[in-house]
Each structure stands twice: as C-alpha cells, then as structure tokens.
C-alpha cells in the first residue's frame, strides 16, 4: 500500500520536516545529513530549507 505524503510536490524549497517525510527518514537523520553536508540546504533567516533538486538527487543516489 502506498503511503500518502502531505507535502506539496510543486514547491521549490522544503522545510526539514517536509524533506524528511519525502525521503521517509527520521528528522534526526535529516539534520545529520544537513550537518555533514551530504544534503545541501540554505538558510533564510533562522529557517533552513532544502531545494527540491537536492532531495531528488539524494533519493536517486540511494546512499548516505
């Protein structure tokens, strides 16, 4: 059965929580990937955002 993800598919930037749901990983794992640079992100003020292309590239790579 396919799990529904409540994240808009047409956005350019995603929050950490949204990106972790898209990749089906825990939030702490997402922060570890961001911290070590495996998954690039940008900061807008105090908010961290992950570009859609970075999420897709990470998912296609398939490794950490």
DRENKOL-131524 format. One record per residue: residue in three letters; x, y, z of N, C-alpha, C in turn; chain. Coordinates in Angstrom, 3 decimals, padded with zeros to 6 digits, always signed. Layout:
N
+--------+----------+----------+----------+----------+----------+----------+----------+----------+----------+--------+
| residu |      n_x |      n_y |      n_z |     ca_x |     ca_y |     ca_z |      c_x |      c_y |      c_z | chaine |
+--------+----------+----------+----------+----------+----------+----------+----------+----------+----------+--------+
|    ALA |        X |        Y |        Z |        X |        Y |        Z |        X |        Y |        Z |      A |
...
+--------+----------+----------+----------+----------+----------+----------+----------+----------+----------+--------+
This chain:
64
+--------+----------+----------+----------+----------+----------+----------+----------+----------+----------+--------+
| residu |      n_x |      n_y |      n_z |     ca_x |     ca_y |     ca_z |      c_x |      c_y |      c_z | chaine |
+--------+----------+----------+----------+----------+----------+----------+----------+----------+----------+--------+
|    UNK | +000.834 | -001.170 | +000.000 | +000.000 | +000.000 | +000.000 | +000.886 | +001.243 | +000.000 |      A |
|    UNK | +000.516 | +002.247 | -000.777 | +001.265 | +003.488 | -000.878 | +000.841 | +004.436 | +000.236 |      A |
|    UNK | +001.832 | +005.015 | +000.910 | +001.550 | +005.962 | +001.987 | +001.427 | +007.356 | +001.400 |      A |
|    UNK | +000.395 | +008.084 | +001.803 | +000.199 | +009.451 | +001.336 | +001.141 | +010.380 | +002.093 |      A |
|    UNK | +001.787 | +011.269 | +001.373 | +002.679 | +012.251 | +001.971 | +002.020 | +013.612 | +001.818 |      A |
|    UNK | +001.822 | +014.296 | +002.925 | +001.129 | +015.576 | +002.898 | +002.078 | +016.751 | +002.670 |      A |
|    UNK | +002.876 | +016.623 | +001.618 | +003.837 | +017.662 | +001.259 | +003.548 | +018.073 | -000.178 |      A |
|    UNK | +003.392 | +019.370 | -000.425 | +003.118 | +019.815 | -001.791 | +004.259 | +019.442 | -002.740 |      A |
|    UNK | +003.967 | +018.749 | -003.844 | +005.016 | +018.293 | -004.761 | +005.582 | +019.374 | -005.668 |      A |
|    UNK | +004.932 | +020.522 | -005.739 | +005.322 | +021.555 | -006.700 | +006.123 | +022.694 | -006.084 |      A |
|    UNK | +006.616 | +022.516 | -004.867 | +007.387 | +023.575 | -004.213 | +008.846 | +023.508 | -004.615 |      A |
|    UNK | +009.509 | +024.634 | -004.570 | +010.928 | +024.715 | -004.871 | +011.773 | +024.410 | -003.632 |      A |
|    UNK | +011.328 | +024.898 | -002.478 | +012.048 | +024.701 | -001.226 | +011.152 | +024.003 | -000.213 |      A |
|    UNK | +011.769 | +023.107 | +000.569 | +011.036 | +022.351 | +001.577 | +011.657 | +022.559 | +002.947 |      A |
|    UNK | +010.833 | +022.491 | +003.983 | +011.350 | +022.545 | +005.338 | +012.050 | +021.231 | +005.654 |      A |
|    UNK | +012.758 | +021.202 | +006.760 | +013.440 | +019.980 | +007.193 | +012.417 | +018.864 | +007.409 |      A |
|    UNK | +011.316 | +019.165 | +008.064 | +010.280 | +018.160 | +008.319 | +009.680 | +017.629 | +007.016 |      A |
|    UNK | +009.383 | +018.522 | +006.085 | +008.810 | +018.096 | +004.808 | +009.789 | +017.222 | +004.029 |      A |
|    UNK | +011.052 | +017.637 | +003.987 | +012.063 | +016.865 | +003.257 | +012.263 | +015.492 | +003.889 |      A |
|    UNK | +012.253 | +015.426 | +005.209 | +012.420 | +014.127 | +005.862 | +011.235 | +013.212 | +005.569 |      A |
|    UNK | +010.023 | +013.767 | +005.490 | +008.862 | +012.942 | +005.123 | +008.965 | +012.476 | +003.681 |      A |
|    UNK | +009.416 | +013.346 | +002.788 | +009.568 | +012.955 | +001.382 | +010.578 | +011.815 | +001.215 |      A |
|    UNK | +011.644 | +011.857 | +002.005 | +012.680 | +010.832 | +001.918 | +012.421 | +009.644 | +002.845 |      A |
|    UNK | +011.363 | +009.732 | +003.636 | +010.989 | +008.667 | +004.577 | +012.128 | +008.348 | +005.549 |      A |
|    UNK | +012.713 | +009.422 | +006.104 | +013.752 | +009.264 | +007.111 | +013.374 | +010.079 | +008.340 |      A |
|    UNK | +013.987 | +009.756 | +009.462 | +013.706 | +010.479 | +010.692 | +014.292 | +011.886 | +010.635 |      A |
|    UNK | +013.678 | +012.762 | +011.398 | +014.122 | +014.160 | +011.456 | +015.576 | +014.261 | +011.927 |      A |
|    UNK | +015.968 | +013.441 | +012.900 | +017.349 | +013.485 | +013.391 | +018.329 | +013.035 | +012.318 |      A |
|    UNK | +017.928 | +012.070 | +011.506 | +018.769 | +011.635 | +010.393 | +018.923 | +012.760 | +009.378 |      A |
|    UNK | +017.825 | +013.473 | +009.118 | +017.871 | +014.597 | +008.180 | +018.850 | +015.659 | +008.671 |      A |
|    UNK | +018.796 | +015.993 | +009.958 | +019.717 | +017.003 | +010.489 | +021.168 | +016.522 | +010.408 |      A |
|    UNK | +021.403 | +015.233 | +010.583 | +022.768 | +014.701 | +010.454 | +023.252 | +014.846 | +009.008 |      A |
|    UNK | +022.385 | +014.574 | +008.043 | +022.743 | +014.720 | +006.625 | +023.025 | +016.183 | +006.279 |      A |
|    UNK | +022.264 | +017.079 | +006.871 | +022.487 | +018.509 | +006.635 | +023.780 | +018.970 | +007.284 |      A |
|    UNK | +024.032 | +018.498 | +008.493 | +025.222 | +018.925 | +009.226 | +026.510 | +018.496 | +008.543 |      A |
|    UNK | +026.535 | +017.250 | +008.017 | +027.779 | +016.770 | +007.392 | +027.879 | +017.142 | +005.906 |      A |
|    UNK | +026.876 | +017.858 | +005.390 | +026.946 | +018.336 | +004.012 | +026.506 | +017.331 | +002.965 |      A |
|    UNK | +026.042 | +016.168 | +003.388 | +025.561 | +015.163 | +002.436 | +024.366 | +015.690 | +001.657 |      A |
|    UNK | +023.523 | +016.425 | +002.339 | +022.348 | +017.031 | +001.715 | +022.465 | +018.547 | +001.891 |      A |
|    UNK | +022.670 | +019.280 | +000.802 | +022.845 | +020.729 | +000.922 | +021.534 | +021.433 | +001.273 |      A |
|    UNK | +021.669 | +022.548 | +001.960 | +020.491 | +023.336 | +002.319 | +020.887 | +024.809 | +002.339 |      A |
|    UNK | +019.873 | +025.647 | +002.450 | +020.104 | +027.078 | +002.574 | +019.387 | +027.573 | +003.823 |      A |
|    UNK | +019.854 | +028.703 | +004.338 | +019.180 | +029.329 | +005.472 | +018.540 | +030.615 | +004.994 |      A |
|    UNK | +017.303 | +030.785 | +005.394 | +016.572 | +032.020 | +005.132 | +016.192 | +032.551 | +006.505 |      A |
|    UNK | +016.927 | +033.523 | +006.981 | +016.758 | +033.973 | +008.360 | +017.178 | +032.844 | +009.281 |      A |
|    UNK | +016.293 | +032.444 | +010.166 | +016.586 | +031.340 | +011.081 | +016.099 | +030.001 | +010.526 |      A |
|    UNK | +015.392 | +030.038 | +009.396 | +014.801 | +028.824 | +008.826 | +015.754 | +028.145 | +007.848 |      A |
|    UNK | +015.800 | +026.834 | +007.904 | +016.608 | +026.047 | +006.977 | +015.673 | +025.427 | +005.941 |      A |
|    UNK | +016.070 | +025.515 | +004.675 | +015.268 | +024.964 | +003.582 | +016.133 | +024.083 | +002.688 |      A |
|    UNK | +015.512 | +023.063 | +002.119 | +016.202 | +022.131 | +001.234 | +015.556 | +022.248 | -000.142 |      A |
|    UNK | +016.390 | +022.441 | -001.154 | +015.911 | +022.592 | -002.524 | +015.398 | +021.251 | -003.044 |      A |
|    UNK | +014.331 | +021.311 | -003.822 | +013.726 | +020.103 | -004.409 | +014.750 | +019.281 | -005.183 |      A |
|    UNK | +015.622 | +019.926 | -005.950 | +016.621 | +019.204 | -006.738 | +017.600 | +018.438 | -005.851 |      A |
|    UNK | +017.929 | +018.991 | -004.681 | +018.831 | +018.303 | -003.750 | +018.166 | +017.049 | -003.183 |      A |
|    UNK | +016.870 | +017.144 | -002.910 | +016.131 | +015.984 | -002.402 | +016.077 | +014.889 | -003.453 |      A |
|    UNK | +015.780 | +015.272 | -004.684 | +015.700 | +014.298 | -005.785 | +017.062 | +013.658 | -006.028 |      A |
|    UNK | +018.116 | +014.465 | -006.062 | +019.466 | +013.938 | -006.296 | +019.865 | +012.965 | -005.194 |      A |
|    UNK | +019.559 | +013.296 | -003.947 | +019.878 | +012.404 | -002.841 | +019.106 | +011.093 | -002.959 |      A |
|    UNK | +017.830 | +011.175 | -003.299 | +016.990 | +009.983 | -003.433 | +017.488 | +009.093 | -004.574 |      A |
|    UNK | +017.915 | +009.690 | -005.672 | +018.395 | +008.913 | -006.816 | +019.747 | +008.276 | -006.529 |      A |
|    UNK | +020.563 | +008.951 | -005.718 | +021.886 | +008.416 | -005.372 | +021.736 | +007.141 | -004.558 |      A |
|    UNK | +020.800 | +007.150 | -003.629 | +020.473 | +005.953 | -002.891 | +021.423 | +005.542 | -001.792 |      A |
|    UNK | +022.435 | +006.353 | -001.495 | +023.362 | +006.024 | -000.414 | +023.578 | +007.236 | +000.451 |      A |
|    UNK | +024.094 | +006.986 | +001.656 | +024.412 | +008.097 | +002.541 | +025.889 | +008.269 | +002.639 |      A |
+--------+----------+----------+----------+----------+----------+----------+----------+----------+----------+--------+
